[in-house]
Amino acid sequence: MLKEFEMTDLGLMTYFLGLEVLHQWNEIFVFQKKYAKEILKKFHMENFKTTETPMQAKVKFCQDDGTTKVIENLYRSLIGCLMYLTASRPDIMQLLGSV
């Protein structure tokens, strides 16, 4: 490829499309800590309580009674952000599948 294209060796990749990449021995770890914090800040959730994952198997969700107003665009934006986050957090995919 060097014959076809001008290239520069920048070393091991550490960040790509919002994914943080960590190389250790013969393993590669991908995580999105910075992006997750940005989501919490964007949706004003920095001070929310955390919960253990994976989610408990017998959790029952409340049925929508129509009294709670949801800002549709904000909700869709949050779900979209969480979908992107599932690239490095498959445990979140389980939760999104139940929404």
MDAnalysis code that builds the backbone (N, CA, C; Angstrom):
import MDAnalysis as mda
import numpy as np

u = mda.Universe.empty(297, n_residues=99, atom_resindex=np.repeat(np.arange(99), 3), trajectory=True)
u.add_TopologyAttr("name", ["N", "CA", "C"] * 99)
u.add_TopologyAttr("resid", np.arange(1, 100))
u.add_TopologyAttr("resname", ["MET", "LEU", "LYS", "GLU", "PHE", "GLU", "MET", "THR", "ASP", "LEU", "GLY", "LEU", "MET", "THR", "TYR", "PHE", "LEU", "GLY", "LEU", "GLU", "VAL", "LEU", "HIS", "GLN", "TRP", "ASN", "GLU", "ILE", "PHE", "VAL", "PHE", "GLN", "LYS", "LYS", "TYR", "ALA", "LYS", "GLU", "ILE", "LEU", "LYS", "LYS", "PHE", "HIS", "MET", "GLU", "ASN", "PHE", "LYS", "THR", "THR", "GLU", "THR", "PRO", "MET", "GLN", "ALA", "LYS", "VAL", "LYS", "PHE", "CYS", "GLN", "ASP", "ASP", "GLY", "THR", "THR", "LYS", "VAL", "ILE", "GLU", "ASN", "LEU", "TYR", "ARG", "SER", "LEU", "ILE", "GLY", "CYS", "LEU", "MET", "TYR", "LEU", "THR", "ALA", "SER", "ARG", "PRO", "ASP", "ILE", "MET", "GLN", "LEU", "LEU", "GLY", "SER", "VAL"])
u.atoms.positions = np.array([
    [0.816, -1.198, 0.000],
    [0.000, 0.000, 0.000],
    [0.857, 1.259, 0.000],
    [2.048, 1.145, 0.556],
    [2.915, 2.323, 0.596],
    [3.294, 2.798, -0.801],
    [3.300, 1.883, -1.763],
    [3.611, 2.264, -3.139],
    [2.469, 3.058, -3.765],
    [1.249, 2.773, -3.360],
    [0.066, 3.424, -3.925],
    [-0.307, 4.720, -3.201],
    [-0.168, 4.724, -1.889],
    [-0.639, 5.847, -1.083],
    [0.470, 6.364, -0.168],
    [0.443, 7.647, 0.072],
    [1.367, 8.236, 1.038],
    [0.797, 7.998, 2.431],
    [1.570, 7.372, 3.298],
    [1.068, 7.012, 4.623],
    [2.070, 7.399, 5.698],
    [1.561, 7.617, 6.902],
    [2.393, 7.916, 8.060],
    [2.024, 6.945, 9.173],
    [3.004, 6.331, 9.785],
    [2.759, 5.421, 10.903],
    [2.544, 6.249, 12.162],
    [1.340, 6.202, 12.698],
    [0.997, 6.952, 13.903],
    [1.045, 6.081, 15.156],
    [1.530, 4.859, 15.020],
    [1.596, 3.960, 16.163],
    [0.279, 3.238, 16.371],
    [0.137, 2.638, 17.533],
    [-1.083, 1.902, 17.842],
    [-2.269, 2.849, 17.984],
    [-3.410, 2.402, 17.510],
    [-4.627, 3.198, 17.600],
    [-5.075, 3.285, 19.062],
    [-5.433, 4.489, 19.501],
    [-5.930, 4.677, 20.863],
    [-7.348, 5.239, 20.887],
    [-7.797, 5.825, 19.783],
    [-9.122, 6.442, 19.730],
    [-9.622, 6.397, 18.292],
    [-10.867, 5.935, 18.074],
    [-11.417, 5.847, 16.728],
    [-12.930, 5.943, 16.791],
    [-13.503, 6.954, 16.137],
    [-14.954, 7.150, 16.067],
    [-15.630, 7.064, 17.433],
    [-15.036, 7.674, 18.419],
    [-15.612, 7.683, 19.757],
    [-15.280, 6.459, 20.586],
    [-14.605, 5.488, 19.994],
    [-14.216, 4.286, 20.725],
    [-12.795, 4.451, 21.251],
    [-12.618, 4.245, 22.537],
    [-11.287, 4.279, 23.125],
    [-10.715, 2.866, 23.045],
    [-9.483, 2.748, 22.591],
    [-8.867, 1.442, 22.357],
    [-7.638, 1.293, 23.249],
    [-7.578, 0.194, 23.977],
    [-6.459, -0.090, 24.864],
    [-5.818, -1.405, 24.430],
    [-4.515, -1.380, 24.202],
    [-3.762, -2.572, 23.801],
    [-2.981, -3.076, 25.006],
    [-3.177, -4.347, 25.351],
    [-2.413, -4.971, 26.433],
    [-2.003, -6.368, 25.991],
    [-0.718, -6.599, 25.985],
    [-0.140, -7.869, 25.553],
    [-0.726, -8.281, 24.215],
    [-1.479, -9.369, 24.180],
    [-2.074, -9.815, 22.922],
    [-3.587, -9.601, 22.904],
    [-4.057, -8.647, 23.691],
    [-5.488, -8.358, 23.768],
    [-5.749, -6.896, 23.426],
    [-6.945, -6.657, 22.909],
    [-7.378, -5.290, 22.610],
    [-8.708, -5.068, 23.322],
    [-8.804, -3.983, 24.071],
    [-10.025, -3.633, 24.782],
    [-10.614, -2.371, 24.162],
    [-11.927, -2.373, 23.971],
    [-12.622, -1.222, 23.405],
    [-13.625, -0.742, 24.447],
    [-13.609, 0.550, 24.731],
    [-14.560, 1.094, 25.690],
    [-14.920, 2.528, 25.308],
    [-15.960, 3.054, 25.942],
    [-16.468, 4.382, 25.608],
    [-16.783, 5.194, 26.856],
    [-15.873, 5.221, 27.787],
    [-16.095, 5.939, 29.045],
    [-16.393, 7.420, 28.797],
    [-15.601, 8.053, 27.942],
    [-15.789, 9.475, 27.659],
    [-17.161, 9.728, 27.031],
    [-17.544, 8.892, 26.067],
    [-18.833, 9.054, 25.394],
    [-19.991, 8.836, 26.372],
    [-19.864, 7.844, 27.244],
    [-20.911, 7.579, 28.232],
    [-21.103, 8.785, 29.151],
    [-20.001, 9.399, 29.569],
    [-20.100, 10.593, 30.417],
    [-20.739, 11.758, 29.665],
    [-20.439, 11.877, 28.369],
    [-21.050, 12.934, 27.552],
    [-22.560, 12.743, 27.451],
    [-23.011, 11.497, 27.324],
    [-24.449, 11.206, 27.265],
    [-25.113, 11.627, 28.573],
    [-24.514, 11.243, 29.699],
    [-25.078, 11.610, 30.999],
    [-25.193, 13.118, 31.144],
    [-24.172, 13.829, 30.705],
    [-24.198, 15.286, 30.792],
    [-25.258, 15.874, 29.861],
    [-25.334, 15.376, 28.639],
    [-26.281, 15.891, 27.643],
    [-27.724, 15.774, 28.125],
    [-28.041, 14.676, 28.814],
    [-29.409, 14.436, 29.259],
    [-29.600, 14.717, 30.751],
    [-28.662, 15.466, 31.338],
    [-28.747, 15.911, 32.736],
    [-28.945, 14.738, 33.696],
    [-28.125, 13.710, 33.539],
    [-28.223, 12.515, 34.373],
    [-26.949, 12.247, 35.171],
    [-26.070, 13.245, 35.303],
    [-24.794, 13.027, 35.987],
    [-24.969, 12.551, 37.424],
    [-26.017, 12.985, 38.103],
    [-26.198, 12.676, 39.521],
    [-27.195, 11.554, 39.778],
    [-27.601, 10.841, 38.736],
    [-28.529, 9.726, 38.912],
    [-27.819, 8.566, 39.612],
    [-28.589, 7.747, 40.323],
    [-28.035, 6.574, 40.989],
    [-27.704, 5.504, 39.947],
    [-26.645, 4.750, 40.210],
    [-26.275, 3.652, 39.320],
    [-26.998, 2.376, 39.740],
    [-26.983, 1.398, 38.870],
    [-27.564, 0.098, 39.174],
    [-26.641, -0.979, 38.628],
    [-26.756, -2.166, 39.170],
    [-25.905, -3.255, 38.715],
    [-26.375, -3.767, 37.364],
    [-25.439, -4.244, 36.573],
    [-25.770, -4.891, 35.310],
    [-25.116, -6.266, 35.322],
    [-25.633, -7.255, 34.657],
    [-26.828, -7.176, 33.828],
    [-28.087, -7.041, 34.676],
    [-29.120, -6.601, 34.026],
    [-30.392, -6.339, 34.673],
    [-30.964, -7.640, 35.255],
    [-31.669, -7.530, 36.346],
    [-32.299, -8.702, 36.943],
    [-33.314, -9.292, 35.968],
    [-33.436, -10.599, 35.966],
    [-34.264, -11.294, 34.977],
    [-35.763, -11.064, 35.160],
    [-36.238, -10.885, 36.375],
    [-37.684, -10.813, 36.606],
    [-38.191, -9.400, 36.867],
    [-37.499, -8.394, 36.338],
    [-37.930, -7.010, 36.519],
    [-39.157, -6.756, 35.659],
    [-40.191, -6.168, 36.251],
    [-41.398, -5.834, 35.491],
    [-41.461, -4.321, 35.337],
    [-41.700, -3.882, 34.116],
    [-41.826, -2.461, 33.842],
    [-43.273, -2.033, 34.023],
    [-43.465, -0.780, 34.410],
    [-44.809, -0.239, 34.546],
    [-45.384, 0.022, 33.161],
    [-46.663, -0.253, 33.005],
    [-47.308, 0.037, 31.733],
    [-47.609, 1.529, 31.677],
    [-47.457, 2.104, 30.494],
    [-47.705, 3.530, 30.299],
    [-49.185, 3.819, 30.507],
    [-49.493, 4.706, 31.452],
    [-50.887, 5.059, 31.702],
    [-51.292, 6.336, 30.969],
    [-50.374, 6.908, 30.211],
    [-50.691, 8.085, 29.404],
    [-50.592, 9.400, 30.147],
    [-50.271, 9.374, 31.439],
    [-50.218, 10.620, 32.204],
    [-48.856, 11.299, 32.110],
    [-47.830, 10.541, 31.775],
    [-46.490, 11.106, 31.683],
    [-46.226, 11.581, 30.268],
    [-45.868, 12.844, 30.153],
    [-45.536, 13.401, 28.839],
    [-44.075, 13.110, 28.542],
    [-43.823, 12.622, 27.357],
    [-42.460, 12.342, 26.919],
    [-42.140, 13.276, 25.767],
    [-40.994, 13.916, 25.858],
    [-40.545, 14.754, 24.748],
    [-39.948, 13.795, 23.725],
    [-40.706, 13.563, 22.656],
    [-40.373, 12.512, 21.700],
    [-38.973, 12.657, 21.104],
    [-38.608, 13.856, 20.693],
    [-37.285, 14.048, 20.089],
    [-36.167, 13.757, 21.085],
    [-36.344, 14.176, 22.323],
    [-35.346, 13.935, 23.358],
    [-35.214, 12.437, 23.639],
    [-36.352, 11.755, 23.713],
    [-36.364, 10.311, 23.952],
    [-35.646, 9.572, 22.824],
    [-35.956, 9.929, 21.581],
    [-35.320, 9.280, 20.429],
    [-33.817, 9.555, 20.409],
    [-33.439, 10.760, 20.772],
    [-32.025, 11.110, 20.817],
    [-31.292, 10.269, 21.860],
    [-31.898, 10.109, 23.030],
    [-31.299, 9.292, 24.086],
    [-31.150, 7.845, 23.636],
    [-32.196, 7.281, 23.046],
    [-32.133, 5.895, 22.574],
    [-31.055, 5.753, 21.500],
    [-30.947, 6.719, 20.599],
    [-29.910, 6.690, 19.567],
    [-28.510, 6.706, 20.161],
    [-28.305, 7.552, 21.161],
    [-27.000, 7.602, 21.840],
    [-26.685, 6.269, 22.505],
    [-27.676, 5.680, 23.149],
    [-27.464, 4.398, 23.816],
    [-27.207, 3.280, 22.811],
    [-27.853, 3.346, 21.646],
    [-27.609, 2.339, 20.605],
    [-26.152, 2.397, 20.155],
    [-25.614, 3.605, 19.980],
    [-24.211, 3.736, 19.588],
    [-23.297, 3.215, 20.695],
    [-23.688, 3.432, 21.923],
    [-22.888, 2.981, 23.062],
    [-22.807, 1.458, 23.129],
    [-23.784, 0.759, 22.566],
    [-23.773, -0.707, 22.608],
    [-22.620, -1.308, 21.814],
    [-21.907, -0.506, 21.027],
    [-20.743, -1.013, 20.295],
    [-19.710, -1.593, 21.253],
    [-19.646, -1.047, 22.451],
    [-18.689, -1.559, 23.431],
    [-19.362, -2.063, 24.703],
    [-20.682, -2.004, 24.778],
    [-21.399, -2.435, 25.981],
    [-22.607, -3.299, 25.611],
    [-22.399, -4.581, 25.305],
    [-23.524, -5.437, 24.921],
    [-24.571, -5.591, 26.022],
    [-24.211, -5.351, 27.283],
    [-25.192, -5.437, 28.357],
    [-26.265, -4.365, 28.210],
    [-25.918, -3.239, 27.590],
    [-26.900, -2.176, 27.358],
    [-27.893, -2.599, 26.283],
    [-27.446, -3.425, 25.330],
    [-28.335, -3.895, 24.267],
    [-29.512, -4.664, 24.852],
    [-29.281, -5.452, 25.901],
    [-30.364, -6.195, 26.544],
    [-31.420, -5.230, 27.075],
    [-30.979, -4.172, 27.718],
    [-31.900, -3.187, 28.264],
    [-32.667, -2.479, 27.155],
    [-31.979, -2.075, 26.091],
    [-32.642, -1.380, 24.991],
    [-33.653, -2.269, 24.293],
    [-33.416, -3.565, 24.292],
    [-34.360, -4.495, 23.678],
    [-35.666, -4.576, 24.441],
    [-35.670, -4.157, 25.695],
    [-36.888, -4.224, 26.501],
    [-37.623, -2.890, 26.574],
    [-37.094, -1.853, 25.909],
    [-37.740, -0.531, 25.931],
    [-38.828, -0.482, 24.895],
])
